[in-house]
Amino acid sequence: MAERKTLDERQQMSEAERLRHSCAHVLATAILKLWPDAQLAYGPAVEDGYYYDLDLKHRITPDDFPKIEAEMKKITKENLVFEKVTVTREQALSDAKTGRLGALTERPEPSRFKLENIQSIPEGEAITYYKSGDFLDLCAGPHVMRTGNIGAFKLTSVASAYYKGDEKNPQLQRIYGVAFKNRTQLDEWLKMQEEAKRRDHRKLGAEMGLFALDAEYVGPGLALWLPAGGAIIEELETLAKQTEFQAGYVRVKTPHIAREKMYVTSGHLPYYAESMFPPMELKEPGVNAPEAPADRYYLKAMNCPHHHRIFSAQPRSYRDMPLRLAEYGCCYRYEQSGELFGLMRVRSLNMNDSHIYCSPEQFAQEFNAVNEMYLKYFKIFGIEKYVMRFSTHSKEGLGKKYVDQADLWLKTEEMVRRVLKESGINYEEVPNEAAFYGPKIDVQVWSVIGREFTLATNQVDFAVPSRFGLVYRDKDNSDKTPLCIHRAPLGTHERFVGFLIEHYAGNFPLWLAPEQVRVLPITQDQIPYCEEIVKELRGQYVRATMEFSNDKLQGRIKRAEEAKAHTMLIVGGRDQAANAVSVRVHGKGDLGSKPRAEVVAEILTAIRERKP
């Protein structure tokens, strides 16, 4: 059974999603043929594939995949019809209690998860099954016409998952797979997976010495940046600071902790309590009365409340607006241990954050300028495919998931929608995924091999500034509450560097490469000349090193290539005599001998202009 969707969502399900969801049913049928006692839970389509959650005494491993896939192939060859059946609530409850649902035949015990799913369906809503051969499953659909429409599939992995994602519920086995119309599409996908493995930021990060994760001593999800990774971070910060300076931002710094009161005022507590580290309690002699409770401090999970306090630290006038406060702020979020993943999901995040305080009249220009900044960054990093996911609220969530100010929701959403339309930027609208204080944009980008990443956010906050009493004196001498735009075009160092490692496969452009230049003297006689070159380059802040050993030149070139040093300057006796160098660029090969001054100038220009 798939997680329940609205009628509109089901009708909009793509052909590929239908095929994947149908293959989840074929997988479930095969599992039941092999292990009839399996209790099925959910089997939805997900991006690129599908999964099915089930409870089974036998522990499924990849060694079981060939026999499961063999059963699946038999089922697809039978070309069984996917038949939709609408039933009454009474019939559905009866079928679940007799074990008939999510099964091939009646069984001695009830279909536990199907029974609970039926009980969660609202009264009056239609209850449907899908039947294919002997397999009967509670399902909202839709599906392809026949099992034979599933041309090619493969099981990819098995993992543990809590029922409905709640750790208080039973832990199930989750089997993942992919499905395509034909073998060609499957082979293309498999080839892409091999390329993704080659580009895996965890693998390349270790090989290149970019970062380390030390769960035993430092803690899970807390990245240590090694010198090579630190070099990338310095370049990204310099890019952001220069770009923001030119755009009229001013930089601020805020502490890593704050009192509980601030997060209560902002509304982040209790909304995000589960995503924040537990509070630290502190009772200071001479500050707290003996009978008073201890102060509670939290590690900073977001920068915005701190920036709001900076706004309120001084009187503000309309002449100060818009006020753009920027910071690479370090935040801490208690991600569940099972969700931590390399640099993509961590507990310590260095965020390219800014909060823009503006009047309603200034909003369109400011919001559009933020989007234009994203486009500038996309060009620098060679990001060609992107989409802005515009997330709005739902009426039902007011007062629960969202701030209960219906008029302001509609007004600000229309303001954002208008800016997006007028700018012609590529966007899609997604309901019921806004931040609790206002509509937001999630920036989705695709790497050069087609992998999708959530890069950053651009959010509108119409609620929290008033909670902090933020005001500015307007032209008419009245106090007005500003709108606030939260934006982070480069996201966090952790996620963005992870993306860049995979995007470039570790082959960073010269300006971003951890090792920009490696100078290789052919013999000892060229060492003094090579040291001069390194000194000259490092004097211009180029990350240059020299390597000499008794190894043959080809061996040293190979090591430099493996280390992904961007440019090699090879110096022999003739080069030295001509005050020249032989240039070799990673991925391009030998570019021949050139005058030293010309090469140095080319290197400096490429770095300064951040050439791809």
Backbone torsions as a table, in degrees:
resi	resn	phi	psi	omega
1	MET	NA	135.9	175.5
2	ALA	-83.2	155.9	172.7
3	GLU	-61.2	140.1	-169.2
4	ARG	-67.6	135.9	178.7
5	LYS	-119.5	161.3	175.1
6	THR	-70.5	164.9	179.3
7	LEU	-58.9	-43.7	-179.8
8	ASP	-61.5	-42.2	-179.9
9	GLU	-63.8	-38.1	179.8
10	ARG	-67.7	-40.4	-179.1
11	GLN	-66.5	-29.3	-178.3
12	GLN	-86.1	-2.4	-179.6
13	MET	-59.9	129.0	-176.2
14	SER	-72.1	165.8	178.2
15	GLU	-60.0	-40.3	179.8
16	ALA	-64.6	-39.5	178.6
17	GLU	-65.8	-40.3	178.0
18	ARG	-60.5	-42.6	-179.5
19	LEU	-63.7	-44.1	-179.3
20	ARG	-65.8	-42.0	179.3
21	HIS	-64.8	-37.5	177.9
22	SER	-64.6	-37.3	179.7
23	CYS	-68.5	-29.0	175.1
24	ALA	-62.0	-38.0	176.7
25	HIS	-67.2	-38.5	177.3
26	VAL	-64.3	-40.7	176.3
27	LEU	-60.3	-46.0	-179.7
28	ALA	-60.9	-41.2	178.8
29	THR	-61.9	-43.5	179.6
30	ALA	-63.7	-40.5	178.5
31	ILE	-60.4	-43.9	-178.7
32	LEU	-68.0	-32.7	177.1
33	LYS	-66.1	-34.7	-178.9
34	LEU	-86.1	-38.2	-178.2
35	TRP	-134.3	84.5	-174.4
36	PRO	-60.0	-18.9	-178.2
37	ASP	-85.5	2.0	-179.5
38	ALA	-62.7	135.5	174.7
39	GLN	-102.2	117.6	-175.9
40	LEU	-89.7	144.7	177.6
41	ALA	-115.2	-87.8	-177.1
42	TYR	-120.9	149.6	176.3
43	GLY	-143.2	68.5	-176.4
44	PRO	-87.5	163.4	167.3
45	ALA	-81.0	140.9	174.1
46	VAL	-130.0	176.1	-177.0
47	GLU	-57.8	125.8	179.3
48	ASP	71.5	-3.8	-176.3
49	GLY	-169.9	-145.1	-177.2
50	TYR	-161.8	169.5	170.4
51	TYR	-149.3	166.1	170.5
52	TYR	-136.1	128.5	175.3
53	ASP	-91.8	135.3	-178.3
54	LEU	-152.1	157.6	176.5
55	ASP	-109.2	124.1	-174.8
56	LEU	-154.2	134.2	179.5
57	LYS	-63.5	-41.5	177.4
58	HIS	-66.3	130.3	179.5
59	ARG	-88.0	109.4	-177.7
60	ILE	-73.7	135.2	176.8
61	THR	-128.5	168.5	176.6
62	PRO	-56.7	-22.3	176.7
63	ASP	-64.7	-23.6	178.7
64	ASP	-81.7	-14.7	-172.2
65	PHE	-59.0	-43.8	-178.3
66	PRO	-57.9	-42.3	-179.0
67	LYS	-73.8	-30.4	175.2
68	ILE	-67.3	-45.1	179.6
69	GLU	-64.0	-34.0	177.4
70	ALA	-62.6	-42.1	176.3
71	GLU	-64.7	-39.9	179.4
72	MET	-62.5	-38.8	179.2
73	LYS	-64.7	-38.3	176.6
74	LYS	-60.9	-41.2	-177.7
75	ILE	-67.4	-41.7	179.6
76	THR	-68.0	-34.2	178.9
77	LYS	-68.5	-27.4	177.0
78	GLU	-69.5	-16.9	175.9
79	ASN	54.5	48.1	-177.6
80	LEU	-70.9	144.1	178.1
81	VAL	-78.2	137.2	169.5
82	PHE	-86.5	107.0	-174.7
83	GLU	-104.8	124.8	179.1
84	LYS	-87.8	133.4	-179.6
85	VAL	-130.8	125.9	176.0
86	THR	-97.4	131.4	-175.9
87	VAL	-130.4	163.9	175.4
88	THR	-78.0	162.8	176.3
89	ARG	-60.1	-40.1	-178.8
90	GLU	-62.0	-43.9	179.5
91	GLN	-63.9	-43.4	-179.4
92	ALA	-62.6	-44.4	179.4
93	LEU	-62.5	-39.5	179.7
94	SER	-64.7	-43.9	-179.4
95	ASP	-65.6	-35.4	178.6
96	ALA	-70.0	-40.3	-177.4
97	LYS	-69.4	-28.6	178.8
98	THR	-90.0	3.2	177.6
99	GLY	78.5	10.1	-175.6
100	ARG	-77.4	-30.4	-178.5
101	LEU	-76.9	143.7	-178.1
102	GLY	62.7	35.3	-175.1
103	ALA	-152.4	172.9	177.0
104	LEU	-96.5	-26.4	178.0
105	THR	-147.9	174.5	172.4
106	GLU	-64.2	147.9	-177.2
107	ARG	-130.5	163.9	-177.1
108	PRO	-64.6	-31.2	-177.8
109	GLU	-111.3	154.9	-179.8
110	PRO	-63.9	159.7	171.1
111	SER	-82.3	92.2	-167.3
112	ARG	-58.6	-49.4	-175.5
113	PHE	-73.3	-35.1	177.4
114	LYS	-65.6	-37.9	178.7
115	LEU	-61.6	-45.2	179.5
116	GLU	-65.7	-38.3	178.9
117	ASN	-62.9	-41.3	178.6
118	ILE	-63.1	-42.7	-179.0
119	GLN	-64.9	-22.6	179.5
120	SER	-87.2	-10.2	179.2
121	ILE	-74.4	126.6	-178.2
122	PRO	-57.6	146.0	175.4
123	GLU	-57.5	135.8	178.2
124	GLY	92.9	-16.6	178.5
125	GLU	-82.0	139.4	-178.2
126	ALA	-62.9	141.7	177.0
127	ILE	-114.0	126.0	-175.5
128	THR	-127.4	148.8	171.7
129	TYR	-109.9	162.8	163.2
130	TYR	-126.8	128.9	-176.9
131	LYS	-114.5	131.3	174.5
132	SER	-137.7	108.0	-173.0
133	GLY	65.0	-128.9	179.4
134	ASP	-86.6	-9.7	-175.6
135	PHE	-82.6	126.9	180.0
136	LEU	-123.2	122.4	-177.2
137	ASP	-132.9	141.3	171.6
138	LEU	-68.8	120.4	-172.2
139	CYS	-162.0	140.0	177.3
140	ALA	-86.2	-14.7	179.3
141	GLY	71.4	-163.8	-3.6
142	PRO	-85.0	177.7	-178.7
143	HIS	-135.3	171.2	169.1
144	VAL	-72.3	170.7	-175.5
145	MET	-68.5	-43.5	-173.8
146	ARG	-140.5	156.8	177.9
147	THR	-61.8	-27.2	179.3
148	GLY	-68.0	-14.0	177.3
149	ASN	-72.4	-13.8	178.3
150	ILE	-85.5	102.0	-170.6
151	GLY	-77.6	-41.2	-176.0
152	ALA	-149.8	141.2	-178.7
153	PHE	-151.1	166.3	177.8
154	LYS	-159.4	137.8	172.3
155	LEU	-82.6	137.4	-171.0
156	THR	-113.4	-35.5	-176.8
157	SER	-165.9	167.7	174.9
158	VAL	-136.2	141.0	-177.0
159	ALA	-146.5	174.2	174.4
160	SER	-98.1	146.2	179.9
161	ALA	-152.0	136.3	176.1
162	TYR	-74.9	142.3	177.6
163	TYR	-58.2	126.0	-177.4
164	LYS	60.0	19.9	176.8
165	GLY	72.4	11.6	-177.5
166	ASP	-105.5	120.6	-176.6
167	GLU	-66.4	-10.7	175.0
168	LYS	-79.8	-15.6	-178.6
169	ASN	-90.4	168.9	179.4
170	PRO	-59.8	148.4	176.2
171	GLN	-89.9	125.9	-175.7
172	LEU	-109.5	169.7	170.7
173	GLN	-95.0	134.4	179.8
174	ARG	-117.8	117.5	179.4
175	ILE	-102.9	124.1	-179.8
176	TYR	-100.8	148.9	174.9
177	GLY	-154.0	173.2	175.1
178	VAL	-127.8	157.3	180.0
179	ALA	-147.6	142.7	-178.2
180	PHE	-142.4	166.3	-178.3
181	LYS	-69.7	-29.6	-177.5
182	ASN	-150.8	170.9	-176.7
183	ARG	-66.7	-33.0	-179.6
184	THR	-60.2	-45.6	179.2
185	GLN	-63.9	-39.5	177.8
186	LEU	-63.8	-44.0	179.9
187	ASP	-62.7	-38.4	177.6
188	GLU	-63.5	-40.9	179.3
189	TRP	-65.3	-43.4	179.8
190	LEU	-62.6	-39.8	177.3
191	LYS	-62.3	-41.1	178.9
192	MET	-65.4	-35.7	178.2
193	GLN	-66.1	-38.4	176.9
194	GLU	-63.5	-40.9	177.9
195	GLU	-65.6	-38.6	178.2
196	ALA	-63.7	-38.8	177.5
197	LYS	-63.1	-40.3	179.5
198	ARG	-63.5	-32.7	-177.7
199	ARG	-94.0	-0.2	-175.9
200	ASP	-48.5	122.8	-174.3
201	HIS	-64.5	-26.2	178.0
202	ARG	-69.6	-42.6	179.6
203	LYS	-67.3	-52.1	-178.3
204	LEU	-67.1	-35.4	179.1
205	GLY	-60.6	-38.6	177.8
206	ALA	-72.3	-44.1	-178.3
207	GLU	-63.8	-36.3	-177.1
208	MET	-92.2	-2.8	-179.9
209	GLY	65.1	42.8	-177.6
210	LEU	-87.9	-43.6	-177.6
211	PHE	-152.8	165.0	177.3
212	ALA	-137.6	149.1	174.8
213	LEU	-119.9	117.9	-174.2
214	ASP	-119.8	83.0	-175.8
215	ALA	-65.3	-33.1	-174.4
216	GLU	-68.7	-45.9	-174.8
217	TYR	-100.9	-40.8	-177.2
218	VAL	-90.3	-43.9	179.1
219	GLY	128.3	152.6	180.0
220	PRO	-63.0	139.5	173.8
221	GLY	73.9	14.1	-179.8
222	LEU	-115.0	100.5	-172.0
223	ALA	-77.0	140.1	170.3
224	LEU	-103.4	122.0	-179.6
225	TRP	-89.9	119.8	177.6
226	LEU	-81.2	168.0	-175.0
227	PRO	-51.6	-41.6	-179.1
228	ALA	-65.1	-41.9	176.7
229	GLY	-68.4	-36.1	177.6
230	GLY	-61.2	-33.7	178.3
231	ALA	-64.3	-40.7	178.0
232	ILE	-63.6	-43.8	-179.3
233	ILE	-61.3	-42.9	179.6
234	GLU	-59.5	-41.2	179.9
235	GLU	-66.0	-40.9	179.9
236	LEU	-66.4	-40.7	178.6
237	GLU	-64.7	-41.6	179.1
238	THR	-61.8	-43.2	177.2
239	LEU	-58.8	-47.7	-178.5
240	ALA	-64.5	-44.4	-177.3
241	LYS	-65.0	-41.3	178.9
242	GLN	-66.5	-44.3	-179.5
243	THR	-62.7	-44.3	-177.8
244	GLU	-71.6	-36.0	176.7
245	PHE	-59.7	-45.7	179.9
246	GLN	-66.1	-23.2	-179.2
247	ALA	-94.0	6.9	173.9
248	GLY	87.6	20.1	176.7
249	TYR	-84.2	153.6	172.1
250	VAL	-120.2	142.3	-173.3
251	ARG	-94.4	143.4	178.7
252	VAL	-133.2	168.3	176.2
253	LYS	-134.5	138.8	-179.4
254	THR	-132.7	156.5	-178.5
255	PRO	-68.0	165.4	179.7
256	HIS	-87.2	-7.5	179.4
257	ILE	-134.5	162.6	176.3
258	ALA	-159.6	161.0	179.1
259	ARG	-66.6	153.6	178.3
260	GLU	-56.3	-36.9	-176.1
261	LYS	-53.7	-38.1	-176.6
262	MET	-66.5	-41.3	-178.3
263	TYR	-76.8	-24.8	172.5
264	VAL	-69.4	-45.3	179.6
265	THR	-61.7	-42.1	-178.6
266	SER	-69.2	-23.2	-177.3
267	GLY	95.6	-2.7	178.7
268	HIS	-68.6	-29.6	169.3
269	LEU	-102.4	130.9	6.1
270	PRO	-92.4	4.0	-175.3
271	TYR	-50.8	-46.5	-171.5
272	TYR	-112.6	21.2	-176.4
273	ALA	-56.4	-39.5	-177.2
274	GLU	-69.9	-19.4	179.4
275	SER	-96.8	2.9	179.6
276	MET	-108.6	150.2	175.9
277	PHE	-65.6	151.1	-179.7
278	PRO	-57.7	150.3	-177.3
279	PRO	-70.1	153.4	171.1
280	MET	-99.9	132.1	-179.9
281	GLU	-102.7	133.6	-174.4
282	LEU	-140.9	128.4	176.9
283	LYS	-121.3	111.6	-174.4
284	GLU	-98.6	123.3	176.1
285	PRO	-59.6	134.5	-179.5
286	GLY	85.1	-11.5	178.2
287	VAL	-110.7	-50.8	178.2
288	ASN	-96.3	133.0	175.2
289	ALA	-63.8	147.7	-176.9
290	PRO	-53.3	-37.8	-177.1
291	GLU	-85.5	-8.2	-177.0
292	ALA	-79.0	149.3	176.6
293	PRO	-68.2	159.2	179.3
294	ALA	-68.0	149.9	173.1
295	ASP	-69.8	144.6	177.9
296	ARG	-112.6	126.1	178.5
297	TYR	-115.6	145.3	177.2
298	TYR	-120.3	144.4	167.2
299	LEU	-62.8	140.8	-176.5
300	LYS	-64.7	119.2	177.4
301	ALA	-98.6	-15.5	178.5
302	MET	-156.0	150.9	-175.2
303	ASN	-86.0	-20.2	-169.0
304	CYS	-57.1	-46.2	-179.2
305	PRO	-60.1	-36.5	178.0
306	HIS	-63.1	-41.1	179.5
307	HIS	-67.9	-35.0	176.3
308	HIS	-61.4	-38.8	179.4
309	ARG	-69.8	-31.3	175.1
310	ILE	-66.4	-41.3	177.7
311	PHE	-58.5	-42.4	-175.0
312	SER	-81.9	-4.5	-176.9
313	ALA	-71.9	-17.6	180.0
314	GLN	-137.0	152.0	174.6
315	PRO	-62.5	140.0	-178.1
316	ARG	-119.7	144.7	178.6
317	SER	-122.8	164.4	176.4
318	TYR	-59.8	-22.2	177.9
319	ARG	-68.4	-23.7	178.8
320	ASP	-81.7	-10.3	-171.7
321	MET	-95.0	142.5	-3.6
322	PRO	-76.4	146.0	176.5
323	LEU	-106.3	120.2	-175.5
324	ARG	-113.7	103.5	-179.2
325	LEU	-97.1	126.0	-176.0
326	ALA	-124.0	147.0	180.0
327	GLU	-161.2	140.1	165.0
328	TYR	-89.1	82.4	-172.6
329	GLY	-89.0	136.0	178.1
330	CYS	-87.8	121.8	-178.7
331	CYS	-119.5	159.1	-177.7
332	TYR	-130.3	126.5	-179.6
333	ARG	-131.8	135.6	-176.5
334	TYR	-87.2	80.0	175.0
335	GLU	-71.3	143.8	177.6
336	GLN	-60.6	141.4	-174.5
337	SER	-58.2	-34.9	-179.5
338	GLY	-71.1	-13.3	-179.2
339	GLU	-99.0	-8.8	179.3
340	LEU	-65.8	138.2	-176.7
341	PHE	-152.8	100.1	177.4
342	GLY	49.2	-129.4	176.3
343	LEU	-90.7	-8.6	-173.3
344	MET	-77.5	-34.1	175.5
345	ARG	-131.8	107.7	-175.6
346	VAL	-131.0	175.8	179.5
347	ARG	-106.7	-11.6	175.0
348	SER	-122.6	123.1	-172.9
349	LEU	-129.4	128.1	174.0
350	ASN	-100.4	107.2	-165.5
351	MET	-105.1	131.8	175.0
352	ASN	-76.9	74.0	-167.6
353	ASP	-99.8	152.2	171.3
354	SER	-158.3	150.0	175.7
355	HIS	-128.1	123.3	-177.0
356	ILE	-105.6	118.0	178.9
357	TYR	-100.2	122.9	-174.3
358	CYS	-147.4	167.1	175.0
359	SER	-84.7	162.8	177.1
360	PRO	-57.1	-33.6	-179.5
361	GLU	-69.5	-26.6	-179.0
362	GLN	-89.3	-11.0	-169.8
363	PHE	-57.9	-50.5	-173.9
364	ALA	-58.1	-46.2	-179.0
365	GLN	-64.3	-41.5	-178.5
366	GLU	-68.9	-43.5	-178.6
367	PHE	-65.4	-39.7	178.7
368	ASN	-67.8	-36.6	178.8
369	ALA	-63.1	-36.0	176.8
370	VAL	-64.2	-46.0	179.0
371	ASN	-61.8	-37.8	178.0
372	GLU	-64.9	-33.4	177.4
373	MET	-65.0	-40.1	175.3
374	TYR	-57.4	-47.0	-177.2
375	LEU	-62.4	-36.2	177.5
376	LYS	-62.7	-44.4	179.3
377	TYR	-65.7	-38.9	178.9
378	PHE	-57.6	-41.3	-179.2
379	LYS	-65.1	-42.9	-178.8
380	ILE	-61.5	-42.0	-174.2
381	PHE	-95.4	5.9	176.7
382	GLY	68.5	33.7	177.5
383	ILE	-90.3	110.4	-174.6
384	GLU	-98.3	-29.7	-178.6
385	LYS	-110.7	127.4	-179.9
386	TYR	-155.9	164.4	171.3
387	VAL	-153.5	142.0	175.0
388	MET	-93.5	115.9	178.2
389	ARG	-89.9	105.3	-177.2
390	PHE	-87.0	108.9	-175.0
391	SER	-100.2	127.3	-178.9
392	THR	-113.6	175.6	-177.5
393	HIS	-89.8	179.0	170.3
394	SER	-126.0	144.7	-179.6
395	LYS	-59.4	-37.2	-177.3
396	GLU	-67.7	-23.2	-176.7
397	GLY	-88.4	-4.4	-179.6
398	LEU	-61.5	132.1	-179.4
399	GLY	83.3	-7.7	179.3
400	LYS	-119.8	-75.1	180.0
401	LYS	-84.6	-25.0	-174.6
402	TYR	-128.9	153.2	174.9
403	VAL	-56.1	134.4	-172.8
404	ASP	-84.5	69.6	177.3
405	GLN	-138.7	79.4	-170.9
406	ALA	-56.9	-43.8	-176.9
407	ASP	-63.1	-41.5	-179.5
408	LEU	-69.4	-33.8	175.8
409	TRP	-59.5	-51.9	-177.1
410	LEU	-63.0	-39.6	-178.0
411	LYS	-66.5	-48.7	-176.7
412	THR	-71.5	-35.0	176.7
413	GLU	-62.7	-39.4	178.8
414	GLU	-68.1	-35.0	176.8
415	MET	-62.0	-45.9	179.4
416	VAL	-65.1	-45.0	-178.6
417	ARG	-58.8	-41.2	-178.6
418	ARG	-65.3	-43.4	179.3
419	VAL	-61.7	-44.5	-178.9
420	LEU	-62.4	-42.9	-179.2
421	LYS	-66.9	-45.3	-175.6
422	GLU	-68.7	-29.5	-179.4
423	SER	-82.1	-15.1	-179.4
424	GLY	71.9	18.4	-177.3
425	ILE	-76.6	150.1	-177.2
426	ASN	-75.2	114.2	-178.4
427	TYR	-145.4	160.6	172.1
428	GLU	-135.0	146.7	-176.6
429	GLU	-99.4	131.7	-177.0
430	VAL	-125.5	117.3	-178.4
431	PRO	-77.5	152.8	169.9
432	ASN	62.9	34.8	175.6
433	GLU	-133.4	18.9	-178.6
434	ALA	-70.4	167.3	169.5
435	ALA	-71.7	163.1	-175.6
436	PHE	-67.7	-20.7	-175.6
437	TYR	-105.9	0.8	179.6
438	GLY	166.2	170.5	178.9
439	PRO	-66.6	155.7	-178.7
440	LYS	-143.8	162.5	173.2
441	ILE	-119.5	126.1	170.1
442	ASP	-98.7	127.8	-177.7
443	VAL	-91.5	110.7	178.9
444	GLN	-98.7	127.6	178.4
445	VAL	-127.2	159.8	178.8
446	TRP	-120.4	134.6	176.7
447	SER	-74.0	177.1	-176.7
448	VAL	-65.7	-19.5	177.6
449	ILE	-99.7	11.3	172.7
450	GLY	88.3	11.9	177.6
451	ARG	-84.4	134.9	-176.2
452	GLU	-90.8	139.0	177.4
453	PHE	-133.0	144.2	167.4
454	THR	-87.9	109.9	-171.7
455	LEU	-86.1	-47.9	-171.0
456	ALA	-161.7	-178.1	-180.0
457	THR	-134.4	158.3	173.9
458	ASN	-140.6	110.2	-169.4
459	GLN	-123.4	151.4	176.5
460	VAL	-110.0	131.2	-178.2
461	ASP	-121.5	109.0	177.3
462	PHE	-104.3	-2.1	-171.2
463	ALA	-109.1	-47.1	-170.9
464	VAL	-67.9	-38.1	178.4
465	PRO	-52.6	-38.3	179.3
466	SER	-70.5	-28.8	177.9
467	ARG	-64.6	-32.2	178.3
468	PHE	-91.9	2.0	179.8
469	GLY	68.8	31.0	-179.0
470	LEU	-73.8	127.9	179.4
471	VAL	-143.3	158.0	170.1
472	TYR	-133.2	150.3	179.6
473	ARG	-83.6	118.1	-175.5
474	ASP	-84.7	176.5	-178.1
475	LYS	-58.9	-32.3	-179.4
476	ASP	-85.3	12.3	178.0
477	ASN	70.6	16.4	176.2
478	SER	-100.9	158.1	177.8
479	ASP	-88.2	129.7	179.7
480	LYS	-123.1	147.8	175.7
481	THR	-90.9	127.9	-178.6
482	PRO	-77.1	155.6	163.4
483	LEU	-78.6	155.3	178.4
484	CYS	-128.9	129.3	174.9
485	ILE	-105.0	119.7	173.9
486	HIS	-92.7	128.4	178.9
487	ARG	-145.4	149.8	179.7
488	ALA	-149.7	75.3	-172.7
489	PRO	-58.6	-33.0	178.5
490	LEU	-101.0	13.0	176.7
491	GLY	58.8	-130.8	175.6
492	THR	-110.9	154.8	175.5
493	HIS	-54.0	-43.2	-173.0
494	GLU	-61.4	-56.5	-177.4
495	ARG	-67.7	-40.2	-175.4
496	PHE	-70.3	-40.5	177.0
497	VAL	-65.3	-39.8	175.5
498	GLY	-57.3	-43.8	177.3
499	PHE	-62.4	-46.2	-176.4
500	LEU	-65.2	-38.0	178.0
501	ILE	-57.1	-45.8	-178.5
502	GLU	-75.1	-35.6	180.0
503	HIS	-62.7	-44.2	-178.6
504	TYR	-94.4	-3.9	-173.2
505	ALA	55.9	32.4	-179.4
506	GLY	81.1	-8.0	-179.0
507	ASN	-91.9	74.6	-174.0
508	PHE	-69.9	149.8	172.9
509	PRO	-63.0	162.9	-171.7
510	LEU	-53.7	-44.3	-174.4
511	TRP	-65.7	-25.4	-174.8
512	LEU	-104.8	-11.8	-175.0
513	ALA	-63.6	132.9	177.6
514	PRO	-57.7	-42.9	174.0
515	GLU	-112.6	107.5	-174.1
516	GLN	-81.8	-41.8	-177.1
517	VAL	-138.3	133.2	171.1
518	ARG	-121.4	123.2	-177.8
519	VAL	-98.3	129.5	-174.8
520	LEU	-123.1	101.7	172.9
521	PRO	-72.9	140.9	-179.0
522	ILE	-75.6	-40.4	177.1
523	THR	-130.5	173.4	179.0
524	GLN	-62.2	-26.8	-177.2
525	ASP	-62.3	-25.9	-177.5
526	GLN	-91.4	-1.3	-175.9
527	ILE	-59.4	-48.4	-179.9
528	PRO	-58.4	-41.6	178.9
529	TYR	-64.1	-41.8	179.6
530	CYS	-66.6	-36.0	177.1
531	GLU	-64.1	-35.9	175.9
532	GLU	-61.7	-43.6	-179.4
533	ILE	-62.8	-45.7	-179.9
534	VAL	-61.5	-43.2	179.9
535	LYS	-62.1	-41.4	179.6
536	GLU	-63.4	-45.4	-178.4
537	LEU	-67.1	-45.1	-179.3
538	ARG	-66.5	-27.4	174.4
539	GLY	-64.6	-21.5	176.6
540	GLN	-103.4	18.6	177.0
541	TYR	63.7	31.9	173.3
542	VAL	-91.9	134.7	180.0
543	ARG	-78.6	88.2	-175.1
544	ALA	-118.5	142.9	176.9
545	THR	-137.0	165.0	174.6
546	MET	-123.5	140.1	176.4
547	GLU	-128.7	127.9	172.2
548	PHE	-138.1	137.2	176.0
549	SER	-151.9	178.0	178.3
550	ASN	-78.8	-3.0	177.3
551	ASP	-65.9	154.6	174.5
552	LYS	-64.6	154.8	-177.6
553	LEU	-56.5	-42.4	-177.4
554	GLN	-60.9	-36.1	177.5
555	GLY	-66.0	-38.7	179.6
556	ARG	-71.3	-36.2	175.8
557	ILE	-63.5	-42.8	179.8
558	LYS	-60.7	-42.3	178.7
559	ARG	-62.9	-40.9	179.1
560	ALA	-64.8	-39.9	177.5
561	GLU	-63.4	-44.8	-179.5
562	GLU	-64.0	-33.4	177.8
563	ALA	-79.2	-5.2	179.6
564	LYS	61.4	33.7	169.9
565	ALA	-61.6	130.9	-170.8
566	HIS	-68.0	-51.4	-175.5
567	THR	-125.4	133.1	173.5
568	MET	-109.7	132.3	173.7
569	LEU	-110.6	109.0	-175.4
570	ILE	-99.9	130.0	-172.7
571	VAL	-125.3	119.2	172.4
572	GLY	-111.4	-174.2	-178.1
573	GLY	-61.5	-42.6	-179.9
574	ARG	-64.9	-41.0	178.1
575	ASP	-60.0	-47.0	-177.9
576	GLN	-61.8	-43.8	-179.0
577	ALA	-62.7	-32.0	-178.5
578	ALA	-94.4	6.4	-175.0
579	ASN	52.4	48.3	-176.5
580	ALA	-130.0	178.5	175.1
581	VAL	-144.3	152.6	172.3
582	SER	-97.0	127.3	-171.2
583	VAL	-101.9	133.6	173.7
584	ARG	-133.7	126.8	-177.2
585	VAL	-111.5	134.1	-179.1
586	HIS	-56.8	125.8	178.9
587	GLY	87.2	-11.5	-178.9
588	LYS	-117.2	-24.4	177.9
589	GLY	89.2	-158.9	-173.7
590	ASP	-75.5	125.0	179.3
591	LEU	-107.1	4.2	175.1
592	GLY	89.4	178.0	-178.6
593	SER	-86.5	138.0	-179.5
594	LYS	-139.8	156.7	175.4
595	PRO	-58.5	139.9	-177.3
596	ARG	-57.2	-45.5	-177.4
597	ALA	-62.4	-38.0	179.3
598	GLU	-65.7	-43.0	-179.1
599	VAL	-65.1	-45.4	178.8
600	VAL	-59.4	-43.7	179.5
601	ALA	-62.9	-41.1	178.6
602	GLU	-63.9	-41.0	179.4
603	ILE	-63.4	-46.7	-178.5
604	LEU	-64.3	-38.4	179.0
605	THR	-66.8	-44.0	-179.9
606	ALA	-62.1	-38.2	178.9
607	ILE	-71.0	-46.4	-177.5
608	ARG	-61.9	-39.9	-177.4
609	GLU	-89.5	0.2	-179.6
610	ARG	49.8	54.1	-179.6
611	LYS	-70.2	145.1	-179.1
612	PRO	-69.5	NA	NA
